[in-house]
Amino acid sequence: MVPMIRLWAPESKPDGRAGAVPGAAGVPRGRHGVPRRRGLAPSEAMASTERVCLYCGEPPGPGVFCAACGRNLAAVERLPTRAEWEAGASAAPGPAAGPPPASARRPALSPAEATGAFLDAMRAAGSPGTTKLPMPDAPKEGLLRRMPEVEGWVVRPVFWDDRDNPRHHQPGLLLTTGGAYHRIDSQIRGWGQRNFPVFFDTAAADALDPPDDGRLAADLDAVLREHDAAPG
Protein backbone atom coordinates (compact mmCIF):
# COMPACT_ATOMS: atom_id res chain seq x y z
CA MET A 1 0.00 0.00 0.00
CA VAL A 2 1.34 3.40 -0.98
CA PRO A 3 1.62 5.68 2.07
CA MET A 4 -0.54 8.76 1.85
CA ILE A 5 1.02 12.18 2.21
CA ARG A 6 -1.17 14.55 4.17
CA LEU A 7 -1.05 18.10 2.88
CA TRP A 8 -1.51 20.84 5.47
CA ALA A 9 -4.28 23.31 4.87
CA PRO A 10 -4.87 26.44 6.94
CA GLU A 11 -7.67 26.15 9.38
CA SER A 12 -10.59 28.40 8.84
CA LYS A 13 -11.62 30.89 11.46
CA PRO A 14 -15.26 31.47 12.39
CA ASP A 15 -15.36 34.57 10.18
CA GLY A 16 -14.20 32.55 7.17
CA ARG A 17 -10.63 33.89 7.08
CA ALA A 18 -7.76 31.50 6.73
CA GLY A 19 -5.56 30.91 9.73
CA ALA A 20 -1.92 31.86 9.92
CA VAL A 21 0.71 29.72 8.32
CA PRO A 22 2.71 27.87 10.97
CA GLY A 23 6.08 29.50 11.56
CA ALA A 24 5.12 32.64 9.59
CA ALA A 25 5.08 34.93 12.61
CA GLY A 26 8.26 36.98 12.84
CA VAL A 27 9.56 35.88 9.45
CA PRO A 28 11.74 38.74 8.12
CA ARG A 29 10.62 39.97 4.76
CA GLY A 30 12.44 41.85 2.07
CA ARG A 31 11.21 44.09 -0.67
CA HIS A 32 7.69 43.44 -1.98
CA GLY A 33 6.99 41.26 1.06
CA VAL A 34 9.13 38.34 -0.09
CA PRO A 35 10.22 36.30 2.96
CA ARG A 36 13.94 36.20 3.57
CA ARG A 37 15.63 32.89 4.16
CA ARG A 38 16.51 32.30 7.77
CA GLY A 39 19.95 31.40 8.90
CA LEU A 40 21.75 32.94 5.94
CA ALA A 41 23.95 35.91 6.65
CA PRO A 42 25.47 37.89 3.77
CA SER A 43 28.99 36.86 2.97
CA GLU A 44 31.88 39.27 3.22
CA ALA A 45 32.09 39.45 -0.56
CA MET A 46 28.39 40.26 -0.85
CA ALA A 47 28.62 42.94 1.83
CA SER A 48 31.59 44.59 0.12
CA THR A 49 29.67 44.93 -3.15
CA GLU A 50 26.52 46.34 -1.55
CA ARG A 51 25.70 49.83 -2.78
CA VAL A 52 25.76 52.42 -0.02
CA CYS A 53 25.06 56.12 0.44
CA LEU A 54 27.80 58.37 -0.86
CA TYR A 55 27.70 60.48 2.31
CA CYS A 56 27.16 58.16 5.26
CA GLY A 57 28.11 54.71 3.93
CA GLU A 58 24.80 53.11 4.90
CA PRO A 59 22.26 51.38 2.63
CA PRO A 60 20.28 54.23 1.07
CA GLY A 61 16.95 52.45 0.65
CA PRO A 62 14.70 52.61 -2.40
CA GLY A 63 13.89 56.34 -2.29
CA VAL A 64 15.65 59.41 -3.63
CA PHE A 65 16.67 60.46 -0.11
CA CYS A 66 19.00 58.27 1.92
CA ALA A 67 17.07 56.32 4.52
CA ALA A 68 19.96 56.68 7.00
CA CYS A 69 21.12 60.30 6.73
CA GLY A 70 18.38 61.91 4.65
CA ARG A 71 20.72 63.38 2.00
CA ASN A 72 19.38 63.87 -1.52
CA LEU A 73 20.91 61.30 -3.87
CA ALA A 74 19.06 62.31 -7.02
CA ALA A 75 22.18 63.83 -8.60
CA VAL A 76 24.43 60.87 -7.79
CA GLU A 77 24.92 58.87 -10.98
CA ARG A 78 26.45 55.80 -9.34
CA LEU A 79 26.46 54.86 -5.68
CA PRO A 80 29.73 53.40 -4.40
CA THR A 81 30.01 49.90 -3.06
CA ARG A 82 30.75 49.47 0.61
CA ALA A 83 34.33 48.48 -0.22
CA GLU A 84 34.79 51.59 -2.37
CA TRP A 85 33.24 53.85 0.27
CA GLU A 86 35.39 52.45 3.08
CA ALA A 87 38.51 52.72 0.96
CA GLY A 88 37.72 56.30 0.05
CA ALA A 89 36.92 57.25 3.64
CA SER A 90 40.17 55.82 4.95
CA ALA A 91 42.30 57.32 2.18
CA ALA A 92 40.62 60.73 2.09
CA PRO A 93 43.11 63.40 3.13
CA GLY A 94 42.23 66.18 5.48
CA PRO A 95 41.03 69.51 4.13
CA ALA A 96 43.66 70.92 1.86
CA ALA A 97 45.18 74.15 3.02
CA GLY A 98 44.81 75.98 -0.27
CA PRO A 99 46.39 79.31 -1.01
CA PRO A 100 45.04 82.10 1.19
CA PRO A 101 42.86 84.75 -0.43
CA ALA A 102 44.51 87.68 -2.13
CA SER A 103 43.51 90.02 0.69
CA ALA A 104 45.32 87.75 3.17
CA ARG A 105 48.44 87.47 1.03
CA ARG A 106 48.83 91.21 0.62
CA PRO A 107 50.24 93.29 3.43
CA ALA A 108 47.81 95.68 5.05
CA LEU A 109 47.51 98.90 3.07
CA SER A 110 47.01 102.33 4.50
CA PRO A 111 43.86 104.20 3.35
CA ALA A 112 45.97 106.34 1.03
CA GLU A 113 47.75 103.30 -0.45
CA ALA A 114 44.47 101.43 -0.93
CA THR A 115 42.98 104.46 -2.67
CA GLY A 116 45.99 104.82 -4.97
CA ALA A 117 45.92 101.14 -5.90
CA PHE A 118 42.19 101.36 -6.62
CA LEU A 119 42.57 104.39 -8.88
CA ASP A 120 45.44 102.76 -10.79
CA ALA A 121 43.41 99.59 -11.39
CA MET A 122 40.28 101.48 -12.44
CA ARG A 123 42.15 103.76 -14.82
CA ALA A 124 43.91 100.78 -16.37
CA ALA A 125 40.50 99.16 -16.94
CA GLY A 126 39.00 102.32 -18.48
CA SER A 127 37.22 103.61 -15.34
CA PRO A 128 34.11 101.42 -15.51
CA GLY A 129 31.17 101.83 -13.15
CA THR A 130 31.35 105.56 -12.48
CA THR A 131 28.28 107.59 -11.60
CA LYS A 132 27.50 111.29 -11.50
CA LEU A 133 25.94 112.96 -8.48
CA PRO A 134 24.78 116.55 -8.13
CA MET A 135 26.59 118.73 -5.61
CA PRO A 136 23.98 121.25 -4.44
CA ASP A 137 26.12 123.10 -1.88
CA ALA A 138 28.96 123.78 -4.33
CA PRO A 139 29.21 127.09 -6.19
CA LYS A 140 27.01 127.21 -9.25
CA GLU A 141 28.72 127.03 -12.62
CA GLY A 142 28.31 128.97 -15.86
CA LEU A 143 26.01 131.76 -16.87
CA LEU A 144 22.93 129.64 -16.15
CA ARG A 145 24.17 128.89 -12.66
CA ARG A 146 23.72 125.18 -13.07
CA MET A 147 24.26 122.80 -10.21
CA PRO A 148 27.68 121.17 -10.58
CA GLU A 149 28.07 117.41 -10.69
CA VAL A 150 30.87 115.16 -9.54
CA GLU A 151 31.80 111.83 -11.11
CA GLY A 152 33.16 108.85 -9.25
CA TRP A 153 32.50 105.46 -7.72
CA VAL A 154 30.04 104.70 -4.94
CA VAL A 155 32.26 102.97 -2.41
CA ARG A 156 29.54 102.78 0.24
CA PRO A 157 25.91 103.34 -0.75
CA VAL A 158 23.47 105.24 1.43
CA PHE A 159 21.79 102.94 3.92
CA TRP A 160 18.16 103.60 4.89
CA ASP A 161 16.61 101.99 7.94
CA ASP A 162 13.46 101.03 5.98
CA ARG A 163 13.12 101.36 2.22
CA ASP A 164 9.30 101.30 2.38
CA ASN A 165 8.89 103.59 5.39
CA PRO A 166 12.20 105.44 5.57
CA ARG A 167 12.98 107.60 8.57
CA HIS A 168 16.74 107.64 9.08
CA HIS A 169 19.70 106.96 6.85
CA GLN A 170 23.43 106.49 7.09
CA PRO A 171 25.40 108.61 4.57
CA GLY A 172 27.34 106.88 1.83
CA LEU A 173 30.84 107.42 0.47
CA LEU A 174 31.90 108.52 -3.03
CA LEU A 175 35.42 108.41 -4.47
CA THR A 176 35.80 110.77 -7.40
CA THR A 177 37.82 109.97 -10.49
CA GLY A 178 40.28 112.59 -9.26
CA GLY A 179 40.86 110.72 -6.01
CA ALA A 180 38.80 112.78 -3.51
CA TYR A 181 36.27 111.32 -1.07
CA HIS A 182 32.86 112.95 -0.56
CA ARG A 183 29.92 112.15 1.65
CA ILE A 184 26.76 110.98 -0.11
CA ASP A 185 23.54 112.40 1.33
CA SER A 186 20.04 111.32 0.38
CA GLN A 187 16.64 113.02 0.36
CA ILE A 188 13.18 111.52 0.15
CA ARG A 189 11.00 112.74 -2.68
CA GLY A 190 7.66 111.79 -4.16
CA TRP A 191 5.46 112.44 -1.12
CA GLY A 192 1.83 111.68 -1.95
CA GLN A 193 2.73 110.06 -5.28
CA ARG A 194 2.31 106.47 -6.35
CA ASN A 195 6.05 105.94 -6.73
CA PHE A 196 6.85 107.12 -3.18
CA PRO A 197 9.48 106.95 -1.85
CA VAL A 198 12.01 108.28 -4.36
CA PHE A 199 15.55 108.63 -3.03
CA PHE A 200 17.56 111.57 -4.39
CA ASP A 201 21.27 111.18 -3.69
CA THR A 202 23.67 114.11 -3.70
CA ALA A 203 27.35 114.61 -2.92
CA ALA A 204 28.61 117.04 -0.30
CA ALA A 205 30.98 119.69 -1.58
CA ASP A 206 33.59 119.31 1.15
CA ALA A 207 36.16 116.60 0.56
CA LEU A 208 36.85 114.04 3.26
CA ASP A 209 39.98 112.31 4.41
CA PRO A 210 40.12 108.62 3.45
CA PRO A 211 38.28 106.78 6.24
CA ASP A 212 40.67 104.89 8.47
CA ASP A 213 38.15 102.39 9.89
CA GLY A 214 39.70 99.14 8.66
CA ARG A 215 37.00 98.62 6.04
CA LEU A 216 38.14 100.85 3.19
CA ALA A 217 40.47 98.38 1.43
CA ALA A 218 37.81 95.65 1.42
CA ASP A 219 35.15 98.08 0.15
CA LEU A 220 37.40 99.24 -2.67
CA ASP A 221 38.22 95.64 -3.60
CA ALA A 222 34.50 94.88 -3.77
CA VAL A 223 33.96 97.74 -6.23
CA LEU A 224 36.83 96.50 -8.39
CA ARG A 225 35.40 92.97 -8.50
CA GLU A 226 31.91 94.27 -9.23
CA HIS A 227 33.17 95.96 -12.38
CA ASP A 228 35.70 93.28 -13.38
CA ALA A 229 38.60 95.63 -12.82
CA ALA A 230 40.47 93.73 -10.13
CA PRO A 231 44.10 93.14 -11.12
CA GLY A 232 45.01 89.53 -11.75
C-alpha positions in Angstrom: 0.0 0.0 0.0 1.3 3.4 -1.0 1.6 5.7 2.1 -0.5 8.8 1.9 1.0 12.2 2.2 -1.2 14.6 4.2 -1.1 18.1 2.9 -1.5 20.8 5.5 -4.3 23.3 4.9 -4.9 26.4 6.9 -7.7 26.2 9.4 -10.6 28.4 8.8 -11.6 30.9 11.5 -15.3 31.5 12.4 -15.4 34.6 10.2 -14.2 32.5 7.2 -10.6 33.9 7.1 -7.8 31.5 6.7 -5.6 30.9 9.7 -1.9 31.9 9.9 0.7 29.7 8.3 2.7 27.9 11.0 6.1 29.5 11.6 5.1 32.6 9.6 5.1 34.9 12.6 8.3 37.0 12.8 9.6 35.9 9.5 11.7 38.7 8.1 10.6 40.0 4.8 12.4 41.8 2.1 11.2 44.1 -0.7 7.7 43.4 -2.0 7.0 41.3 1.1 9.1 38.3 -0.1 10.2 36.3 3.0 13.9 36.2 3.6 15.6 32.9 4.2 16.5 32.3 7.8 19.9 31.4 8.9 21.7 32.9 5.9 24.0 35.9 6.6 25.5 37.9 3.8 29.0 36.9 3.0 31.9 39.3 3.2 32.1 39.4 -0.6 28.4 40.3 -0.9 28.6 42.9 1.8 31.6 44.6 0.1 29.7 44.9 -3.2 26.5 46.3 -1.6 25.7 49.8 -2.8 25.8 52.4 0.0 25.1 56.1 0.4 27.8 58.4 -0.9 27.7 60.5 2.3 27.2 58.2 5.3 28.1 54.7 3.9 24.8 53.1 4.9 22.3 51.4 2.6 20.3 54.2 1.1 17.0 52.4 0.7 14.7 52.6 -2.4 13.9 56.3 -2.3 15.6 59.4 -3.6 16.7 60.5 -0.1 19.0 58.3 1.9 17.1 56.3 4.5 20.0 56.7 7.0 21.1 60.3 6.7 18.4 61.9 4.6 20.7 63.4 2.0 19.4 63.9 -1.5 20.9 61.3 -3.9 19.1 62.3 -7.0 22.2 63.8 -8.6 24.4 60.9 -7.8 24.9 58.9 -11.0 26.4 55.8 -9.3 26.5 54.9 -5.7 29.7 53.4 -4.4 30.0 49.9 -3.1 30.7 49.5 0.6 34.3 48.5 -0.2 34.8 51.6 -2.4 33.2 53.8 0.3 35.4 52.4 3.1 38.5 52.7 1.0 37.7 56.3 0.1 36.9 57.2 3.6 40.2 55.8 5.0 42.3 57.3 2.2 40.6 60.7 2.1 43.1 63.4 3.1 42.2 66.2 5.5 41.0 69.5 4.1 43.7 70.9 1.9 45.2 74.1 3.0 44.8 76.0 -0.3 46.4 79.3 -1.0 45.0 82.1 1.2 42.9 84.8 -0.4 44.5 87.7 -2.1 43.5 90.0 0.7 45.3 87.8 3.2 48.4 87.5 1.0 48.8 91.2 0.6 50.2 93.3 3.4 47.8 95.7 5.0 47.5 98.9 3.1 47.0 102.3 4.5 43.9 104.2 3.4 46.0 106.3 1.0 47.7 103.3 -0.5 44.5 101.4 -0.9 43.0 104.5 -2.7 46.0 104.8 -5.0 45.9 101.1 -5.9 42.2 101.4 -6.6 42.6 104.4 -8.9 45.4 102.8 -10.8 43.4 99.6 -11.4 40.3 101.5 -12.4 42.2 103.8 -14.8 43.9 100.8 -16.4 40.5 99.2 -16.9 39.0 102.3 -18.5 37.2 103.6 -15.3 34.1 101.4 -15.5 31.2 101.8 -13.1 31.3 105.6 -12.5 28.3 107.6 -11.6 27.5 111.3 -11.5 25.9 113.0 -8.5 24.8 116.6 -8.1 26.6 118.7 -5.6 24.0 121.2 -4.4 26.1 123.1 -1.9 29.0 123.8 -4.3 29.2 127.1 -6.2 27.0 127.2 -9.3 28.7 127.0 -12.6 28.3 129.0 -15.9 26.0 131.8 -16.9 22.9 129.6 -16.2 24.2 128.9 -12.7 23.7 125.2 -13.1 24.3 122.8 -10.2 27.7 121.2 -10.6 28.1 117.4 -10.7 30.9 115.2 -9.5 31.8 111.8 -11.1 33.2 108.8 -9.3 32.5 105.5 -7.7 30.0 104.7 -4.9 32.3 103.0 -2.4 29.5 102.8 0.2 25.9 103.3 -0.7 23.5 105.2 1.4 21.8 102.9 3.9 18.2 103.6 4.9 16.6 102.0 7.9 13.5 101.0 6.0 13.1 101.4 2.2 9.3 101.3 2.4 8.9 103.6 5.4 12.2 105.4 5.6 13.0 107.6 8.6 16.7 107.6 9.1 19.7 107.0 6.8 23.4 106.5 7.1 25.4 108.6 4.6 27.3 106.9 1.8 30.8 107.4 0.5 31.9 108.5 -3.0 35.4 108.4 -4.5 35.8 110.8 -7.4 37.8 110.0 -10.5 40.3 112.6 -9.3 40.9 110.7 -6.0 38.8 112.8 -3.5 36.3 111.3 -1.1 32.9 113.0 -0.6 29.9 112.1 1.6 26.8 111.0 -0.1 23.5 112.4 1.3 20.0 111.3 0.4 16.6 113.0 0.4 13.2 111.5 0.1 11.0 112.7 -2.7 7.7 111.8 -4.2 5.5 112.4 -1.1 1.8 111.7 -1.9 2.7 110.1 -5.3 2.3 106.5 -6.4 6.1 105.9 -6.7 6.8 107.1 -3.2 9.5 106.9 -1.9 12.0 108.3 -4.4 15.6 108.6 -3.0 17.6 111.6 -4.4 21.3 111.2 -3.7 23.7 114.1 -3.7 27.4 114.6 -2.9 28.6 117.0 -0.3 31.0 119.7 -1.6 33.6 119.3 1.2 36.2 116.6 0.6 36.8 114.0 3.3 40.0 112.3 4.4 40.1 108.6 3.4 38.3 106.8 6.2 40.7 104.9 8.5 38.2 102.4 9.9 39.7 99.1 8.7 37.0 98.6 6.0 38.1 100.9 3.2 40.5 98.4 1.4 37.8 95.7 1.4 35.1 98.1 0.1 37.4 99.2 -2.7 38.2 95.6 -3.6 34.5 94.9 -3.8 34.0 97.7 -6.2 36.8 96.5 -8.4 35.4 93.0 -8.5 31.9 94.3 -9.2 33.2 96.0 -12.4 35.7 93.3 -13.4 38.6 95.6 -12.8 40.5 93.7 -10.1 44.1 93.1 -11.1 45.0 89.5 -11.8 
